[in-house]
């Protein structure tokens, strides 16, 4: 015996009663035409010529009743008894649509004596227009069929699609309805779900969750892991089949970050279980005298980095007095040159001077060492001819004669050098022209020990050097 749910009875009774009433009117007016005459001219004009419409409406009500009866017999009675399962709503909707289409088409054809085959055969353009108009609807329909065939998710599963997350409440031919965790209802078209990336948490599946908890750095990890694991394991809703556990997840600014991983079958209860675990963890840490640290930020005033060691003017004067080629200059000349001297710092391996480049200054090494390198005769490489340390000079010929650099000067370590330019020496020589000869003599003495290392024949005569100095400074 078939028993109907009281909430389902109107679905059957309303179309049945309506069809019986309409068929009664049709029979009355169809076989009692004099009755129509007696009702008056207006009612006769309404019902008399249009009885076929009354018959069609009565058939429509009957079709709704028959379709719902067939749906109930197949899916609510036979299917549930044989397989003890609930048929998906989308399958029921598709069967109902097919029955409605077939029965209504048949009723329309029989009532109005109209050949539907001829209509569909000759209405290709109309069919195309209707197809375009129903493109979105058909897309939802076929997407729903595909989702049903794949059995991607079922009623009761938690579905995450795009920005929406909730429990699946129903799947129809057009859309899937989910209920969010704020109790809101979201209707997602099947075509949208079919295109989107889905994250599904099945109702009867062990779905994992991870919670982060901060624990003081002074607590040993073994103790913290034990306390956190026990606190989470006793919370209602945590699956017992798969044990939960805690682990070190990272090291934060003011605490060790622990991760509690647990599993639950009903993922829709995740917010409640998360809150219960956090509450249990708080009490468990208090019982075991483990503190949950406050965020800590260390404040340290900005301290400017120490400036490089400054070279005083007295140190510059001392270096200049130790330079042999500047020894003939009087004290006032040393003062003027020291005031105009520039201080430079070079990194280890940096090239200070490049062979062949123009220049009008010389350098005095204050600290560090430099390498003097000249090109090989075959110009396939370079070799070192000297190393210069503190109080030694290089580049003096460019200062005195303006000639191009004749060697590469490379810093062997971090170097501080004093640069003396032409603009600082020129006023001194104009004031004391006789000093040019003394300087040229000192330069010649300095270069004598380098002549053997250079591939120059003869060397430079002092008289020739003096004339070049005078010409360069306009003396």
ABEGO torsion letter per residue (X at the ends): XBBBBAAAAAAAAAAAAAAAAAAAAAAAAAABAAAAAAAEAAAAAAAAAAAAAAAAAAAAAAAAAAAAAAAAAAAAAAAAAAAGBBBBAAAAAAAAAAAAAAAAAAAAAAAAGBBAAAAAAAAAAAAAAAAAAAAAAAAAAAAAAAAAAAGABBBGBBBBBEABBBBBABBBAABBBBBBAAGBBBBBBAAAAAABBBBBBBAABBBBBBBBBBBBAABBAAAAAAAAAAAAAABBGBBAABBBBBBBAEBBAABBBBBBBBBBABAAAAAAAAAAAAAAAAAAAAAAGBBBBBBBBBBBBBBBBBBBBBBBAAAAAAAAAABAAAAABBAAAAAAAAAABBBBBBBBGBBABBBGBBBABBBBBABEBBBBBBBBAAGABBBBABBBBBGBBBGAAAAAAGBBBABBBBBABBBBBBBBBAAAAAAAAAABAAAAAAAAAAAAAAAAAAAAABBBBGEBBAAAAAAAAAAAAGX
